Amino acid sequence: MKSKYLFVIAVCMTVLVSVFFVTEVSAQCAMCSLNAENSATNGNTQGKGLNDGILFLLAIPYLIAVGIGILWYKKYRKNHSAKQVSPFEK
């Protein structure tokens, strides 16, 4: 039970630190950012494609994590319900 509280506290602290200590970063190389800026000013839609690609790459790891979480939860529920014995059974 104590380890459960420590885990919850660690998760809360991680979330708080990541929320309050935010820094601005430039994750694109100079060529990519220049290309995106120029295409947006000229009216091209290449920047939209670049943004869609970034969102696609961002979503895949989260979908994988959710899938693994669902599989783990189903397995845990199956094992947990099999171990429980009714007090009326003898």
C-alpha positions, 0 to 999 in steps of 0.5 A, spaced: 500 500 500 505 504 501 508 503 494 502 505 491 502 512 495 509 513 493 508 512 485 502 517 486 506 522 489 512 521 484 507 521 478 504 528 481 511 531 482 513 529 475 507 532 472 508 539 476 515 539 474 513 538 467 508 544 467 511 549 471 518 548 468 517 549 461 522 552 456 521 554 449 525 549 444 526 549 437 525 542 434 526 543 427 532 544 423 534 551 419 532 548 413 525 545 415 523 551 419 525 556 413 521 551 408 515 551 412 515 559 413 516 560 406 511 556 403 506 559 408 507 566 406 507 564 399 500 561 399 502 554 398 499 548 402 506 544 404 506 547 411 499 544 412 502 537 410 508 538 414 504 539 420 499 533 419 506 529 418 508 532 425 501 530 428 501 523 425 508 522 428 506 524 435 500 520 435 503 513 434 507 512 440 500 514 444 496 509 441 501 504 442 501 506 449 494 506 450 494 499 446 499 496 451 495 499 457 488 496 455 492 489 454 495 489 460 488 491 464 484 486 461 490 481 463 490 483 470 482 483 470 482 476 468 488 474 473 485 478 479 478 475 478 480 468 477 484 469 484 478 471 488 474 466 491 467 467 494 466 466 501 460 462 500 464 457 496 467 451 501 
